[in-house]
Amino acid sequence: MIVMNYEQPINATLKKTSGFVVYSKGNKKEIKKDDANFSILLNKLLNLFDGTRIMPAFGVSLHEETQSALNSGNWLEIKFDTEQAVNGLPFAGLLIRLDNCYGVNLIRNYNGNYSGRCIYIEFENQTNLASLIENI
């Protein structure tokens, strides 16, 4: 039997996170590395994405529509100090709508815009992403 030991590309990228922004019904809260909630949120994300599958994304983000959508519902932006890339798609941040779902589009912030092709992550089971920001 061959056993491969590899790290999920999203998790390897998440370890380079410089901070988070939580959007809740139009309100914005920044979480920086020195914030106690930073490591809690990072660990929740690492656990969430462990064992997930990166799939071809059908979603494409339009900057103006994404900016407008941030005024409703719950969102999480993962920020990076340097440009990252997954599957050849570069980004400086990843934006996630926190819904109850079986998979999620990671909307790429590239060159200051939330536009272009998304990265799609499929979960094993239905997942309530809003639980990521509970008690934060």
N, CA, C and O atoms as a DFTB+ gen file, in Angstrom:
544 C
 N C O
     1  1       0.844      -1.170       0.000
     2  2       0.000       0.000       0.000
     3  2       0.900       1.248       0.000
     4  3       1.896       1.318       0.720
     5  1       0.521       2.214      -0.820
     6  2       1.245       3.479      -0.885
     7  2       0.472       4.507      -0.075
     8  3      -0.728       4.694      -0.274
     9  1       1.157       5.160       0.827
    10  2       0.550       6.201       1.642
    11  2       1.228       7.510       1.281
    12  3       2.451       7.639       1.346
    13  1       0.412       8.472       0.902
    14  2       0.954       9.784       0.561
    15  2       0.696      10.733       1.712
    16  3      -0.417      10.810       2.231
    17  1       1.714      11.441       2.100
    18  2       1.579      12.412       3.166
    19  2       1.733      13.800       2.553
    20  3       2.849      14.247       2.287
    21  1       0.627      14.469       2.334
    22  2       0.690      15.811       1.768
    23  2      -0.261      16.708       2.533
    24  3      -1.226      16.251       3.144
    25  1       0.029      17.965       2.486
    26  2      -0.821      18.928       3.177
    27  2      -1.784      19.550       2.182
    28  3      -1.400      19.876       1.059
    29  1      -3.021      19.712       2.587
    30  2      -4.028      20.379       1.766
    31  2      -3.480      21.742       1.352
    32  3      -3.067      22.520       2.213
    33  1      -3.465      22.054       0.036
    34  2      -2.902      23.337      -0.405
    35  2      -3.542      24.557       0.257
    36  3      -2.870      25.563       0.482
    37  1      -4.819      24.473       0.564
    38  2      -5.471      25.597       1.238
    39  2      -4.899      25.758       2.647
    40  3      -4.642      26.880       3.083
    41  1      -4.698      24.649       3.363
    42  2      -4.158      24.743       4.717
    43  2      -2.727      25.273       4.721
    44  3      -2.363      26.062       5.593
    45  1      -1.921      24.852       3.764
    46  2      -0.554      25.375       3.676
    47  2      -0.594      26.884       3.456
    48  3       0.220      27.616       4.020
    49  1      -1.521      27.342       2.653
    50  2      -1.678      28.778       2.382
    51  2      -2.212      29.494       3.620
    52  3      -1.745      30.585       3.947
    53  1      -3.188      28.896       4.316
    54  2      -3.769      29.533       5.503
    55  2      -2.729      29.817       6.579
    56  3      -2.867      30.776       7.337
    57  1      -1.701      28.999       6.649
    58  2      -0.659      29.196       7.663
    59  2       0.128      30.487       7.427
    60  3       0.910      30.903       8.283
    61  1      -0.075      31.116       6.277
    62  2       0.582      32.383       5.952
    63  2      -0.347      33.584       6.181
    64  3      -0.019      34.710       5.806
    65  1      -1.499      33.335       6.795
    66  2      -2.495      34.374       7.043
    67  2      -1.924      35.481       7.925
    68  3      -1.238      35.219       8.913
    69  1      -2.223      36.728       7.544
    70  2      -1.757      37.864       8.347
    71  2      -2.883      38.480       9.179
    72  3      -2.619      39.265      10.090
    73  1      -4.124      38.135       8.877
    74  2      -5.246      38.672       9.626
    75  2      -6.573      38.308       8.988
    76  3      -6.625      37.697       7.921
    77  1      -7.632      38.692       9.657
    78  2      -8.985      38.399       9.190
    79  2      -9.833      39.659       9.287
    80  3      -9.548      40.571      10.064
    81  1     -10.881      39.681       8.477
    82  2     -11.917      40.707       8.618
    83  2     -13.243      39.966       8.640
    84  3     -13.544      39.189       7.735
    85  1     -14.036      40.210       9.679
    86  2     -15.363      39.613       9.801
    87  2     -16.378      40.690       9.432
    88  3     -16.369      41.787       9.990
    89  1     -17.247      40.360       8.488
    90  2     -18.335      41.252       8.083
    91  2     -19.632      40.619       8.560
    92  3     -19.934      39.475       8.219
    93  1     -20.391      41.358       9.342
    94  2     -21.663      40.861       9.842
    95  2     -22.723      41.929       9.637
    96  3     -22.750      42.945      10.331
    97  1     -23.598      41.676       8.666
    98  2     -24.690      42.598       8.342
    99  2     -24.192      44.031       8.150
   100  3     -24.794      44.979       8.654
   101  1     -23.102      44.176       7.428
   102  2     -22.562      45.487       7.120
   103  2     -21.539      46.008       8.108
   104  3     -20.826      46.965       7.805
   105  1     -21.449      45.400       9.289
   106  2     -20.438      45.816      10.271
   107  2     -19.135      45.071      10.005
   108  3     -19.147      43.918       9.574
   109  1     -18.032      45.726      10.259
   110  2     -16.716      45.179       9.940
   111  2     -15.857      45.108      11.198
   112  3     -15.759      46.082      11.944
   113  1     -15.231      43.942      11.432
   114  2     -14.345      43.778      12.585
   115  2     -13.048      43.143      12.112
   116  3     -13.061      42.065      11.518
   117  1     -11.932      43.806      12.372
   118  2     -10.625      43.275      11.986
   119  2     -10.042      42.451      13.119
   120  3     -10.179      42.794      14.293
   121  1      -9.392      41.359      12.747
   122  2      -8.716      40.498      13.711
   123  2      -7.271      40.353      13.230
   124  3      -7.001      39.725      12.206
   125  1      -6.358      40.943      13.985
   126  2      -4.937      40.919      13.625
   127  2      -4.223      39.814      14.391
   128  3      -4.780      39.223      15.315
   129  1      -2.984      39.544      13.995
   130  2      -2.219      38.438      14.592
   131  2      -2.078      38.545      16.108
   132  3      -2.016      37.522      16.790
   133  1      -2.027      39.751      16.643
   134  2      -1.853      39.915      18.086
   135  2      -3.166      39.807      18.864
   136  3      -3.160      39.881      20.093
   137  1      -4.272      39.636      18.173
   138  2      -5.593      39.465      18.791
   139  2      -5.731      38.010      19.261
   140  3      -5.348      37.085      18.545
   141  1      -6.272      37.817      20.449
   142  2      -6.457      36.459      20.996
   143  2      -7.333      35.600      20.084
   144  3      -7.165      34.382      20.034
   145  1      -8.261      36.221      19.368
   146  2      -9.153      35.463      18.489
   147  2      -8.483      34.997      17.196
   148  3      -9.025      34.145      16.492
   149  1      -7.310      35.549      16.879
   150  2      -6.626      35.181      15.639
   151  2      -6.337      33.683      15.590
   152  3      -6.720      33.010      14.632
   153  1      -5.669      33.159      16.608
   154  2      -5.296      31.742      16.593
   155  2      -6.524      30.843      16.704
   156  3      -6.539      29.748      16.142
   157  1      -7.548      31.288      17.419
   158  2      -8.783      30.505      17.518
   159  2      -9.417      30.354      16.141
   160  3      -9.786      29.251      15.738
   161  1      -9.542      31.463      15.423
   162  2     -10.150      31.445      14.098
   163  2      -9.285      30.678      13.107
   164  3      -9.809      29.906      12.305
   165  1      -7.985      30.875      13.149
   166  2      -7.090      30.152      12.247
   167  2      -7.205      28.646      12.463
   168  3      -7.277      27.887      11.496
   169  1      -7.223      28.207      13.715
   170  2      -7.352      26.767      13.996
   171  2      -8.691      26.212      13.530
   172  3      -8.756      25.088      13.032
   173  1      -9.763      26.991      13.688
   174  2     -11.072      26.554      13.189
   175  2     -11.029      26.367      11.671
   176  3     -11.570      25.393      11.147
   177  1     -10.384      27.305      10.966
   178  2     -10.276      27.206       9.508
   179  2      -9.415      26.018       9.087
   180  3      -9.768      25.296       8.155
   181  1      -8.293      25.812       9.767
   182  2      -7.426      24.673       9.437
   183  2      -8.175      23.354       9.621
   184  3      -8.060      22.453       8.791
   185  1      -8.936      23.241      10.703
   186  2      -9.744      22.033      10.934
   187  2     -10.833      21.891       9.878
   188  3     -11.088      20.789       9.393
   189  1     -11.474      22.995       9.522
   190  2     -12.538      22.975       8.524
   191  2     -12.020      22.487       7.174
   192  3     -12.642      21.634       6.542
   193  1     -10.881      23.026       6.730
   194  2     -10.378      22.709       5.401
   195  2      -9.586      21.410       5.339
   196  3      -9.274      20.940       4.245
   197  1      -9.255      20.821       6.479
   198  2      -8.549      19.540       6.479
   199  2      -9.457      18.462       5.887
   200  3     -10.564      18.245       6.379
   201  1      -9.002      17.802       4.856
   202  2      -9.786      16.734       4.241
   203  2     -10.791      17.212       3.206
   204  3     -11.554      16.403       2.680
   205  1     -10.813      18.502       2.899
   206  2     -11.729      19.000       1.871
   207  2     -11.111      18.774       0.491
   208  3      -9.940      18.418       0.361
   209  1     -11.929      18.991      -0.526
   210  2     -11.456      18.836      -1.906
   211  2     -11.565      20.155      -2.642
   212  3     -12.584      20.840      -2.564
   213  1     -10.505      20.506      -3.359
   214  2     -10.558      21.667      -4.243
   215  2     -11.145      21.182      -5.557
   216  3     -10.649      20.230      -6.159
   217  1     -12.195      21.839      -5.991
   218  2     -12.900      21.443      -7.205
   219  2     -12.829      22.589      -8.224
   220  3     -12.551      23.730      -7.856
   221  1     -13.077      22.287      -9.490
   222  2     -13.171      23.387     -10.459
   223  2     -14.321      24.310     -10.065
   224  3     -15.427      23.856      -9.772
   225  1     -14.046      25.591     -10.063
   226  2     -15.065      26.561      -9.666
   227  2     -15.872      27.005     -10.871
   228  3     -15.322      27.313     -11.928
   229  1     -17.187      27.034     -10.694
   230  2     -18.061      27.586     -11.721
   231  2     -18.329      29.058     -11.441
   232  3     -18.806      29.791     -12.308
   233  1     -18.015      29.483     -10.215
   234  2     -18.308      30.846      -9.811
   235  2     -17.263      31.839     -10.274
   236  3     -16.062      31.570     -10.262
   237  1     -17.756      32.990     -10.681
   238  2     -16.911      34.127     -11.022
   239  2     -17.445      35.312     -10.231
   240  3     -18.649      35.571     -10.225
   241  1     -16.555      36.024      -9.572
   242  2     -16.967      37.164      -8.768
   243  2     -16.897      38.447      -9.578
   244  3     -15.977      38.655     -10.370
   245  1     -17.886      39.300      -9.364
   246  2     -17.902      40.647      -9.930
   247  2     -17.720      41.612      -8.765
   248  3     -18.494      41.576      -7.809
   249  1     -16.723      42.460      -8.830
   250  2     -16.321      43.301      -7.704
   251  2     -17.479      44.104      -7.109
   252  3     -17.688      44.075      -5.896
   253  1     -18.219      44.807      -7.930
   254  2     -19.291      45.668      -7.422
   255  2     -20.374      44.856      -6.713
   256  3     -20.880      45.268      -5.670
   257  1     -20.727      43.706      -7.280
   258  2     -21.753      42.858      -6.657
   259  2     -21.257      42.276      -5.334
   260  3     -22.014      42.179      -4.368
   261  1     -19.993      41.891      -5.297
   262  2     -19.430      41.347      -4.065
   263  2     -19.377      42.420      -2.988
   264  3     -19.724      42.151      -1.838
   265  1     -18.949      43.630      -3.336
   266  2     -18.915      44.738      -2.376
   267  2     -20.306      44.997      -1.802
   268  3     -20.448      45.228      -0.601
   269  1     -21.313      44.962      -2.636
   270  2     -22.690      45.174      -2.199
   271  2     -23.156      44.046      -1.277
   272  3     -23.844      44.294      -0.287
   273  1     -22.782      42.819      -1.601
   274  2     -23.202      41.654      -0.811
   275  2     -22.616      41.666       0.601
   276  3     -23.185      41.059       1.508
   277  1     -21.491      42.346       0.795
   278  2     -20.880      42.412       2.126
   279  2     -21.760      43.140       3.136
   280  3     -21.516      43.056       4.340
   281  1     -22.781      43.854       2.661
   282  2     -23.684      44.577       3.558
   283  2     -24.785      43.702       4.131
   284  3     -25.571      44.164       4.957
   285  1     -24.854      42.454       3.710
   286  2     -25.868      41.550       4.265
   287  2     -25.224      40.192       4.549
   288  3     -24.280      39.785       3.873
   289  1     -25.738      39.520       5.535
   290  2     -25.210      38.215       5.900
   291  2     -23.873      38.314       6.611
   292  3     -23.437      39.394       7.010
   293  1     -23.232      37.161       6.760
   294  2     -21.946      37.070       7.437
   295  2     -20.875      36.626       6.447
   296  3     -21.085      35.709       5.653
   297  1     -19.734      37.285       6.507
   298  2     -18.617      37.018       5.620
   299  2     -17.322      36.988       6.424
   300  3     -17.225      37.583       7.497
   301  1     -16.343      36.292       5.889
   302  2     -15.010      36.266       6.489
   303  2     -13.992      36.487       5.391
   304  3     -13.995      35.789       4.377
   305  1     -13.113      37.471       5.597
   306  2     -12.007      37.655       4.667
   307  2     -10.718      37.216       5.347
   308  3     -10.424      37.606       6.477
   309  1      -9.964      36.400       4.634
   310  2      -8.664      35.935       5.085
   311  2      -7.634      36.778       4.347
   312  3      -7.608      36.794       3.117
   313  1      -6.780      37.482       5.098
   314  2      -5.828      38.405       4.489
   315  2      -4.408      37.839       4.537
   316  3      -4.054      37.077       5.436
   317  1      -3.607      38.234       3.547
   318  2      -2.216      37.801       3.452
   319  2      -1.337      39.021       3.191
   320  3      -1.752      39.952       2.500
   321  1      -0.122      39.016       3.743
   322  2       0.811      40.116       3.515
   323  2       1.430      40.062       2.126
   324  3       1.768      41.095       1.549
   325  1       1.574      38.863       1.598
   326  2       2.171      38.696       0.273
   327  2       1.213      37.913      -0.615
   328  3       0.361      37.172      -0.125
   329  1       1.361      38.082      -1.910
   330  2       0.492      37.385      -2.858
   331  2       0.671      35.871      -2.731
   332  3       1.788      35.364      -2.634
   333  1      -0.447      35.177      -2.735
   334  2      -0.481      33.715      -2.674
   335  2      -1.119      33.196      -3.957
   336  3      -1.642      33.978      -4.751
   337  1      -1.081      31.891      -4.161
   338  2      -1.751      31.292      -5.311
   339  2      -2.137      29.856      -4.976
   340  3      -1.381      29.135      -4.325
   341  1      -3.311      29.454      -5.423
   342  2      -3.775      28.072      -5.327
   343  2      -4.307      27.710      -6.702
   344  3      -5.107      28.449      -7.277
   345  1      -3.873      26.589      -7.223
   346  2      -4.276      26.143      -8.567
   347  2      -4.005      27.207      -9.628
   348  3      -4.782      27.368     -10.569
   349  1      -2.902      27.929      -9.469
   350  2      -2.537      28.931     -10.444
   351  2      -3.339      30.219     -10.374
   352  3      -3.200      31.083     -11.240
   353  1      -4.182      30.359      -9.350
   354  2      -5.015      31.556      -9.191
   355  2      -4.431      32.431      -8.077
   356  3      -4.476      32.045      -6.909
   357  1      -3.886      33.601      -8.420
   358  2      -3.258      34.458      -7.410
   359  2      -4.279      35.279      -6.615
   360  3      -5.373      35.577      -7.095
   361  1      -3.891      35.635      -5.384
   362  2      -4.756      36.446      -4.518
   363  2      -3.955      37.031      -3.367
   364  3      -2.894      36.524      -3.003
   365  1      -4.490      38.116      -2.801
   366  2      -3.940      38.719      -1.584
   367  2      -4.901      38.516      -0.420
   368  3      -4.565      38.799       0.730
   369  1      -6.096      38.023      -0.724
   370  2      -7.104      37.738       0.281
   371  2      -8.150      36.804      -0.283
   372  3      -8.340      36.722      -1.497
   373  1      -8.826      36.100       0.608
   374  2      -9.912      35.194       0.217
   375  2     -11.145      35.562       1.025
   376  3     -11.072      35.707       2.245
   377  1     -12.260      35.710       0.359
   378  2     -13.513      36.105       0.990
   379  2     -14.483      34.930       0.940
   380  3     -14.659      34.298      -0.102
   381  1     -15.113      34.644       2.087
   382  2     -16.019      33.499       2.202
   383  2     -17.355      33.974       2.755
   384  3     -17.400      34.664       3.774
   385  1     -18.449      33.601       2.079
   386  2     -19.783      33.853       2.635
   387  2     -20.057      32.736       3.631
   388  3     -19.899      31.561       3.298
   389  1     -20.460      33.081       4.834
   390  2     -20.625      32.111       5.916
   391  2     -22.051      31.574       5.957
   392  3     -22.879      32.022       6.750
   393  1     -22.316      30.612       5.091
   394  2     -23.624      29.977       4.972
   395  2     -23.563      28.547       5.486
   396  3     -22.498      28.055       5.859
   397  1     -24.691      27.899       5.501
   398  2     -24.799      26.474       5.772
   399  2     -24.742      25.794       4.407
   400  3     -25.653      25.970       3.598
   401  1     -23.683      25.016       4.132
   402  2     -23.479      24.547       2.758
   403  2     -22.647      23.260       2.708
   404  3     -22.076      22.823       3.707
   405  1     -22.601      22.680       1.525
   406  2     -21.760      21.513       1.257
   407  2     -20.443      21.906       0.586
   408  3     -19.561      21.069       0.396
   409  1     -20.321      23.163       0.237
   410  2     -19.119      23.668      -0.405
   411  2     -19.187      25.178      -0.480
   412  3     -20.246      25.776      -0.288
   413  1     -18.042      25.789      -0.763
   414  2     -17.991      27.243      -0.728
   415  2     -17.040      27.777      -1.797
   416  3     -15.992      27.196      -2.079
   417  1     -17.443      28.902      -2.377
   418  2     -16.543      29.634      -3.263
   419  2     -15.652      30.516      -2.409
   420  3     -16.136      31.263      -1.559
   421  1     -14.359      30.427      -2.635
   422  2     -13.419      31.360      -2.035
   423  2     -13.218      32.459      -3.068
   424  3     -12.620      32.235      -4.120
   425  1     -13.721      33.639      -2.762
   426  2     -13.651      34.766      -3.689
   427  2     -12.289      35.418      -3.512
   428  3     -11.924      35.830      -2.411
   429  1     -11.552      35.508      -4.594
   430  2     -10.190      36.019      -4.540
   431  2     -10.159      37.552      -4.585
   432  3     -10.818      38.180      -5.414
   433  1      -9.384      38.126      -3.683
   434  2      -9.093      39.553      -3.737
   435  2      -7.741      39.668      -4.427
   436  3      -6.706      39.313      -3.863
   437  1      -7.767      40.168      -5.651
   438  2      -6.548      40.267      -6.446
   439  2      -6.462      41.671      -7.025
   440  3      -7.407      42.153      -7.648
   441  1      -5.333      42.318      -6.819
   442  2      -5.139      43.705      -7.253
   443  2      -6.222      44.637      -6.708
   444  3      -6.652      45.568      -7.388
   445  1      -6.658      44.374      -5.463
   446  2      -7.632      45.236      -4.813
   447  2      -9.076      45.029      -5.229
   448  3      -9.952      45.792      -4.824
   449  1      -9.337      43.998      -6.039
   450  2     -10.697      43.734      -6.508
   451  2     -11.121      42.306      -6.191
   452  3     -10.316      41.375      -6.223
   453  1     -12.405      42.162      -5.884
   454  2     -13.001      40.836      -5.709
   455  2     -13.593      40.420      -7.052
   456  3     -14.810      40.300      -7.192
   457  1     -12.740      40.206      -8.017
   458  2     -13.267      39.855      -9.335
   459  2     -12.457      38.714      -9.930
   460  3     -11.277      38.536      -9.629
   461  1     -13.119      37.958     -10.773
   462  2     -12.465      36.842     -11.432
   463  2     -12.925      35.499     -10.904
   464  3     -13.842      35.402     -10.088
   465  1     -12.267      34.479     -11.391
   466  2     -12.611      33.101     -11.053
   467  2     -12.399      32.822      -9.566
   468  3     -11.431      33.289      -8.967
   469  1     -13.303      32.065      -8.992
   470  2     -13.228      31.678      -7.578
   471  2     -12.504      30.339      -7.435
   472  3     -12.255      29.641      -8.418
   473  1     -12.175      30.003      -6.200
   474  2     -11.651      28.683      -5.856
   475  2     -12.774      27.986      -5.096
   476  3     -13.271      28.527      -4.108
   477  1     -13.183      26.802      -5.531
   478  2     -14.297      26.110      -4.882
   479  2     -13.772      24.995      -3.983
   480  3     -12.932      24.191      -4.389
   481  1     -14.283      24.963      -2.758
   482  2     -13.917      23.930      -1.785
   483  2     -15.167      23.114      -1.462
   484  3     -16.203      23.669      -1.095
   485  1     -15.061      21.802      -1.603
   486  2     -16.174      20.902      -1.295
   487  2     -15.923      20.232       0.054
   488  3     -14.834      19.723       0.322
   489  1     -16.969      20.244       0.904
   490  2     -16.892      19.612       2.220
   491  2     -17.443      18.195       2.164
   492  3     -18.211      17.857       1.263
   493  1     -17.053      17.373       3.123
   494  2     -17.578      16.009       3.238
   495  2     -19.053      16.018       3.581
   496  3     -19.832      15.225       3.052
   497  1     -19.430      16.923       4.471
   498  2     -20.806      17.009       4.972
   499  2     -21.280      18.458       4.931
   500  3     -20.493      19.382       4.730
   501  1     -22.570      18.631       5.123
   502  2     -23.099      19.989       5.211
   503  2     -22.463      20.674       6.423
   504  3     -22.366      20.090       7.503
   505  1     -22.038      21.911       6.226
   506  2     -21.278      22.622       7.251
   507  2     -21.857      24.013       7.476
   508  3     -22.147      24.735       6.523
   509  1     -22.022      24.378       8.730
   510  2     -22.495      25.712       9.076
   511  2     -21.272      26.614       9.268
   512  3     -20.660      26.619      10.336
   513  1     -20.926      27.368       8.240
   514  2     -19.731      28.198       8.278
   515  2     -19.850      29.360       9.261
   516  3     -18.832      29.884       9.714
   517  1     -21.059      29.769       9.596
   518  2     -21.241      30.862      10.570
   519  2     -20.666      30.486      11.941
   520  3     -20.352      31.360      12.750
   521  1     -20.531      29.179      12.193
   522  2     -19.957      28.753      13.478
   523  2     -18.490      29.177      13.617
   524  3     -17.954      29.213      14.725
   525  1     -17.845      29.497      12.493
   526  2     -16.455      29.960      12.545
   527  2     -16.298      31.228      13.368
   528  3     -15.282      31.421      14.036
   529  1     -17.304      32.089      13.318
   530  2     -17.179      33.391      13.993
   531  2     -17.974      33.484      15.288
   532  3     -18.055      34.554      15.891
   533  1     -18.562      32.370      15.722
   534  2     -19.266      32.381      17.003
   535  2     -18.276      32.670      18.118
   536  3     -17.173      32.124      18.137
   537  1     -18.670      33.521      19.037
   538  2     -17.841      33.912      20.206
   539  2     -16.562      34.654      19.807
   540  3     -15.596      34.673      20.569
   541  1     -16.552      35.251      18.646
   542  2     -15.362      36.033      18.219
   543  2     -15.786      37.483      18.069
   544  3     -14.966      38.333      17.721
